[in-house]
Amino acid sequence: MTGTLPRAQTPAAAPAAGSRLRTAARRHGPVLALFGALKLAGFCSFMYLLSSAGDYRTKNPRFGGGAHAWDVLATWDGWWYQQIALHGYDPRLVPVPGATGLITLEGNSAAFFPLYPALIRMVMAVTGLGSYGAGLVVSVLASFAAALGVYAVAERFGGRRAGLAAAGLWAVWPGSGVEWAVYSDSLYVALAVWTCYAVMTRRWLTAGVLAFAAGLNRPTAAALIAGLGVAALLALRRREEGALRPLLAAAVAPLGLFGYLLWVGNRMGDLGGYFKLQSGAWAHSFDYGKQTLDVLTSVPVGKFDYLFAYPFADVIAVGVILLAAALLPLLLRLRPPAVLVVYTVLTLALVLGSQQIVANISRYLLPCFPLFLPLAVAMRRLNLPLQCTLLGIAALASGSYAGYALFELGVP
């Protein structure tokens, strides 16, 4: 009699599974279709601009060049990620002869966090693809996962139409050119947005594991970890649930970030080695906003005499900074959960408070997806055809401001 149970349950299980798939397709299919169409339009526009200009043919394949236009997508940081996936790390502090305080660019692979290159290596092993193809697979899949997460968060504020608008804005946002490139940005945003969603829906252990993974992908995961920690403390204070799961999530979340920083410090023989590497080899350091203020007071009057100036891309970066400043109070007006507020404010502080290549700010602020929420809630009032038309125009334009301006006129 026990042998007949599986046969009796199978017919009922199959329709149930099919029903779940149909429900998921109805719910998520339009999000994926909209995001994919917008990204494809922007990508084709970007490739057209690259092919028309032909600049990539005259550049080093490591620094924005290649035999084909699409090779540009694996240059700059993409070159480093591929080297790590193929050869592993070489964390050394190597002084530049005759240059006090500087470190050579040949020993700084440890500046790039390990999760993304590890996934590239895994996809290479499973599919037989090269490092370039595997990197694109990881980034493209992660970008769709991020779009679904942005939709899920925005839907809680303004319903389905606001969710669709938010996913569309993620596709065309300044800096979105790296979402379909050999870059770790899509993976980080996917982890960050689903961490926030897990906190909002009280899935604490899931949130802790996702934040742990995010800490293995980007140093700015410190903002995400802090957001989760504050949300956990508030949950304990309000006694909304038991203490164990929020405390476990808060304890697990920082282990990825701190573990990697300690590993790099140990390999370099200096516990602060990662930060010395960022400062010496990449000229990245926290300067409390000094360079950002310098740029904001220089670019509007046509001066480009600061560190790492890329005029056209920097104009876009200034516009993004001002847009973020305008959207933040609108976000706060929506009274979002603490995890979104802390995460957004600290991400802005970490990015704008650092000395860096200013042209990259449009990319570094991609993780600030909560800033999409006020626009998405406002756009829900538009009918769907008009919403898609506006996003479609922005997608075509993003080939220039989110793609070409970064990869060819700046340094992503």
PATIPA-796167 format. One line per 10 residues: their letters; for each residue x, y, z of C-alpha. Coordinates in Angstrom, 1 decimal. Layout:
N
A = X Y Z  ...
***
This chain:
412
MTGTLPRAQT = 0.0 0.0 0.0  2.9 2.4 0.8  4.3 1.7 -2.7  1.1 3.3 -4.3  1.4 6.6 -2.5  3.9 8.3 -4.8  1.7 7.3 -7.9  -1.4 8.7 -6.2  0.4 12.0 -5.3  2.1 12.6 -8.6
PAAAPAAGSR = -1.0 13.7 -10.7  -1.9 16.3 -8.1  1.7 17.5 -7.7  2.2 18.2 -11.4  -0.8 20.6 -11.8  0.3 22.4 -8.6  3.8 22.9 -10.0  2.4 24.0 -13.3  0.0 26.4 -11.6  2.9 27.9 -9.6
LRTAARRHGP = 4.9 28.3 -12.8  2.0 30.1 -14.6  1.5 32.4 -11.6  5.2 33.2 -11.6  5.2 33.8 -15.3  2.2 36.2 -15.1  3.8 38.0 -12.1  7.4 38.3 -13.2  7.3 37.8 -17.0  6.3 41.5 -17.8
VLALFGALKL = 9.1 42.7 -15.5  11.8 40.6 -17.2  10.4 41.4 -20.7  10.4 45.2 -20.0  13.9 45.2 -18.4  15.3 43.0 -21.2  13.8 45.1 -23.9  15.2 48.3 -22.4  18.6 46.9 -21.8  18.8 45.5 -25.3
AGFCSFMYLL = 17.8 48.9 -26.8  20.5 50.7 -24.7  23.1 48.0 -25.5  22.4 48.2 -29.3  22.6 52.0 -29.1  25.9 51.7 -27.2  27.4 49.3 -29.7  26.3 51.6 -32.6  28.0 54.6 -31.0  31.2 52.5 -30.5
SSAGDYRTKN = 31.2 51.2 -34.0  30.5 54.6 -35.5  33.3 56.3 -33.5  35.8 53.5 -34.0  37.8 54.7 -31.0  38.2 51.3 -29.5  40.4 50.1 -32.4  43.1 52.5 -31.5  43.2 51.7 -27.8  44.9 49.1 -25.7
PRFGGGAHAW = 42.7 46.0 -25.3  43.2 46.3 -21.6  42.1 50.0 -21.5  38.9 50.5 -23.5  40.0 48.9 -26.8  39.7 45.6 -28.6  39.3 44.0 -32.0  35.5 44.3 -31.9  33.2 46.9 -30.3  31.9 44.4 -27.7
DVLATWDGWW = 35.4 43.7 -26.5  35.2 47.0 -24.7  32.8 45.4 -22.2  35.6 43.4 -20.7  38.2 46.1 -20.4  39.3 48.3 -17.5  38.0 46.6 -14.3  36.7 43.7 -16.4  40.3 42.9 -17.3  41.2 42.5 -13.6
YQQIALHGYD = 38.2 40.3 -12.9  39.2 38.0 -15.7  42.8 37.8 -14.5  41.6 36.8 -11.0  39.2 34.2 -12.4  42.0 32.7 -14.5  45.0 33.1 -12.2  43.9 33.9 -8.7  45.1 36.7 -6.5  48.5 38.3 -6.0
PRLVPVPGAT = 48.1 40.5 -3.0  51.4 42.3 -2.5  52.4 45.8 -1.4  55.1 46.7 -3.9  56.6 50.2 -3.6  57.1 52.2 -6.8  60.9 53.0 -7.1  61.4 56.7 -6.3  57.7 57.4 -5.6  57.0 57.7 -1.9
GLITLEGNSA = 53.7 56.2 -0.9  52.7 54.8 -4.2  52.2 51.1 -5.1  52.6 49.4 -8.4  49.5 48.4 -10.4  50.8 44.9 -11.0  50.4 43.7 -7.4  46.9 45.0 -6.6  44.5 42.3 -7.8  43.3 42.2 -4.1
AFFPLYPALI = 41.5 45.5 -4.6  38.8 43.5 -6.4  36.6 41.4 -4.2  36.3 37.6 -4.8  32.7 36.6 -5.3  32.3 37.8 -8.9  35.5 36.3 -10.2  34.7 33.1 -8.3  31.3 32.9 -10.1  33.1 33.6 -13.4
RMVMAVTGLG = 35.4 30.7 -12.8  32.5 28.4 -11.8  30.6 29.3 -15.0  33.7 28.6 -17.0  34.0 25.2 -15.5  30.4 24.3 -16.0  29.8 25.7 -19.5  33.3 25.7 -21.1  33.0 29.4 -21.9  36.0 31.7 -21.7
SYGAGLVVSV = 36.4 34.3 -18.9  34.7 37.0 -21.1  31.7 35.0 -21.9  31.3 33.6 -18.4  31.6 37.1 -16.9  28.8 38.3 -19.2  26.6 35.4 -18.3  27.0 36.2 -14.6  26.4 39.9 -15.1  23.4 39.5 -17.3
LASFAAALGV = 21.7 36.9 -15.1  22.4 39.0 -12.0  21.0 42.1 -13.7  17.6 40.3 -14.3  17.7 39.2 -10.6  18.3 42.8 -9.6  15.5 44.0 -11.7  13.1 41.5 -10.1  14.3 42.7 -6.7  13.8 46.4 -7.5
YAVAERFGGR = 10.3 45.5 -8.7  9.5 43.6 -5.5  10.6 46.5 -3.3  8.9 49.2 -5.3  5.7 47.2 -5.6  5.3 47.4 -1.8  5.2 51.2 -2.1  3.2 51.8 -5.2  1.8 48.6 -6.6  2.5 46.7 -9.7
RAGLAAAGLW = 2.9 49.7 -12.0  5.4 51.4 -9.7  7.3 48.2 -9.6  7.5 48.0 -13.4  8.6 51.6 -13.5  11.3 51.0 -10.9  12.7 48.0 -12.8  12.7 50.1 -16.0  14.6 52.9 -14.2  17.2 50.4 -13.1
AVWPGSGVEW = 17.7 49.5 -16.8  18.4 53.1 -17.9  19.9 54.8 -14.9  23.2 56.7 -15.4  26.0 54.2 -15.1  23.8 51.3 -16.2  26.1 50.6 -19.0  28.1 48.3 -16.7  25.1 46.1 -16.0  25.8 44.0 -19.1
AVYSDSLYVA = 29.6 44.1 -18.9  32.3 42.1 -17.1  31.7 44.1 -13.9  30.5 43.1 -10.5  27.8 45.9 -10.2  24.8 43.8 -11.3  25.7 41.1 -8.9  26.1 43.5 -6.0  22.8 45.2 -6.6  21.0 41.9 -6.9
LAVWTCYAVM = 22.4 40.8 -3.5  21.7 44.2 -1.9  18.1 44.6 -3.1  17.1 41.1 -2.1  18.8 41.6 1.3  16.6 44.7 1.8  13.5 42.8 0.7  14.3 39.9 3.0  14.6 42.4 5.9  11.4 44.1 4.9
TRRWLTAGVL = 9.6 40.7 4.9  11.2 39.5 8.1  13.2 36.7 6.5  16.2 37.4 8.7  18.4 34.4 8.0  18.0 34.9 4.3  19.0 38.6 4.7  22.0 37.7 6.8  23.3 35.2 4.2  22.7 37.6 1.3
AFAAGLNRPT = 24.5 40.4 3.1  27.4 38.0 3.9  27.7 37.3 0.1  27.4 41.0 -0.7  30.4 41.6 1.6  32.4 39.3 -0.6  31.6 41.4 -3.6  32.0 45.1 -2.8  33.5 47.1 0.1  30.4 49.4 0.1
AAALIAGLGV = 28.5 46.4 1.5  29.3 48.1 4.8  26.3 50.3 4.2  24.1 47.2 3.6  25.4 45.5 6.7  24.7 48.6 8.8  21.2 48.8 7.4  20.5 45.2 8.3  22.0 45.8 11.8  19.8 48.8 12.5
AALLALRRRE = 16.7 47.0 11.3  17.6 44.1 13.6  18.0 46.4 16.6  14.7 48.1 15.9  13.0 44.7 15.6  14.4 43.7 19.0  13.3 47.0 20.5  9.8 46.7 19.2  9.7 43.0 20.2  8.0 42.2 16.9
EGALRPLLAA = 9.4 38.6 17.0  12.0 36.5 18.7  15.5 37.8 19.2  17.4 34.8 17.8  16.9 35.3 14.1  17.6 39.1 13.9  20.7 38.6 16.1  21.9 35.7 13.9  21.4 37.8 10.8  23.3 40.8 12.2
AVAPLGLFGY = 26.1 38.5 13.3  26.5 36.7 10.0  26.1 39.7 7.7  29.6 41.3 8.3  31.6 38.1 8.2  32.1 38.1 4.4  33.4 41.7 4.3  35.6 41.5 7.4  36.9 38.1 6.5  38.1 39.2 3.1
LLWVGNRMGD = 39.7 42.4 4.5  41.5 40.3 7.2  42.6 37.8 4.6  44.1 40.5 2.4  45.8 42.2 5.4  47.2 38.8 6.5  48.6 38.1 3.0  50.1 41.6 2.8  51.6 41.5 6.3  49.6 44.6 7.2
LGGYFKLQSG = 46.1 44.4 8.6  45.3 47.8 7.0  46.8 46.5 3.7  43.5 46.7 1.7  43.1 50.4 2.4  46.7 51.2 1.7  46.3 49.4 -1.5  43.3 51.4 -2.5  45.0 54.6 -1.6  48.4 53.9 -3.1
AWAHSFDYGK = 47.5 52.0 -6.2  44.1 53.5 -7.1  44.2 56.9 -5.4  40.9 55.9 -3.6  40.6 57.1 -0.1  37.9 58.6 2.2  38.4 62.3 2.2  35.1 63.4 3.8  33.8 64.8 0.5  36.7 67.1 -0.3
QTLDVLTSVP = 37.1 66.0 -3.9  33.4 65.8 -4.5  33.0 69.4 -3.3  36.0 70.4 -5.5  34.3 68.9 -8.5  30.9 70.4 -7.8  32.5 73.9 -7.6  34.7 73.3 -10.7  32.6 71.6 -13.4  29.8 74.2 -13.4
VGKFDYLFAY = 32.3 76.9 -14.2  34.1 74.9 -16.8  37.2 74.0 -14.8  38.6 70.4 -15.0  41.9 70.7 -13.1  41.2 68.2 -10.4  42.4 64.6 -10.0  41.2 62.2 -12.8  39.2 64.7 -14.8  37.1 63.4 -17.7
PFADVIAVGV = 35.0 66.4 -18.8  32.0 64.9 -20.5  31.6 62.0 -18.1  32.2 64.3 -15.2  29.3 66.6 -16.3  27.1 63.5 -16.2  28.4 62.6 -12.8  27.6 66.1 -11.4  24.1 65.7 -12.8  23.8 62.4 -11.0
ILLAAALLPL = 25.0 63.8 -7.7  22.4 66.6 -7.9  19.7 64.2 -8.9  20.5 62.0 -5.9  20.4 65.0 -3.6  17.0 65.9 -5.0  15.6 62.4 -4.7  16.8 61.6 -1.2  14.2 63.9 0.6  11.5 62.6 -1.7
LLRLRPPAVL = 12.5 59.1 -0.7  12.3 60.0 3.0  8.9 61.5 2.4  7.7 58.0 1.5  8.7 56.9 5.0  10.5 53.8 3.9  11.8 51.1 6.3  14.9 51.8 8.3  17.0 49.3 6.2  16.4 51.3 3.0
VVYTVLTLAL = 17.1 54.7 4.7  20.3 53.6 6.4  21.6 51.7 3.3  20.9 54.6 1.0  22.3 57.4 3.2  25.5 55.4 4.0  26.0 54.4 0.4  25.8 58.0 -0.7  28.1 59.0 2.2  30.7 56.4 1.2
VLGSQQIVAN = 30.6 57.2 -2.5  30.5 61.0 -2.2  32.9 61.2 0.7  35.7 59.4 -1.2  38.5 60.6 -3.5  38.1 58.6 -6.7  37.5 58.9 -10.4  34.5 61.2 -10.5  33.3 59.9 -13.8  32.6 56.6 -12.0
ISRYLLPCFP = 30.1 58.1 -9.6  27.2 57.5 -12.0  28.2 53.8 -11.7  29.0 53.8 -8.0  25.5 55.1 -7.2  23.8 52.4 -9.1  23.3 50.5 -5.8  21.2 53.4 -4.5  18.0 51.7 -6.0  15.8 53.1 -3.2
LFLPLAVAMR = 16.2 56.5 -4.9  14.2 55.1 -7.8  11.1 54.7 -5.5  9.9 58.4 -5.6  10.1 58.4 -9.4  8.5 55.0 -9.8  5.6 56.0 -7.5  5.1 59.2 -9.5  5.3 57.3 -12.8  2.5 54.8 -11.8
RLNLPLQCTL = 0.0 57.6 -12.7  1.1 57.3 -16.3  -0.7 54.7 -18.5  1.5 51.8 -19.5  2.1 52.8 -23.2  3.3 56.2 -22.1  5.5 54.8 -19.4  7.1 52.4 -21.8  7.6 55.2 -24.4  9.4 57.4 -21.9
LGIAALASGS = 11.6 54.5 -20.7  12.3 53.5 -24.2  13.6 56.9 -25.2  15.7 56.9 -22.0  17.1 53.4 -23.0  18.2 54.6 -26.4  19.8 57.7 -24.8  21.5 55.5 -22.2  23.8 54.2 -25.0  25.4 57.5 -24.8
YAGYALFELG = 25.3 58.7 -21.2  25.4 55.3 -19.5  27.6 53.4 -22.0  29.8 55.4 -24.3  30.4 58.2 -21.8  31.8 55.7 -19.3  33.7 53.2 -21.4  35.1 55.6 -24.0  35.0 59.1 -22.6  35.8 58.2 -19.0
VP = 37.1 55.2 -17.1  34.4 52.9 -15.6
***
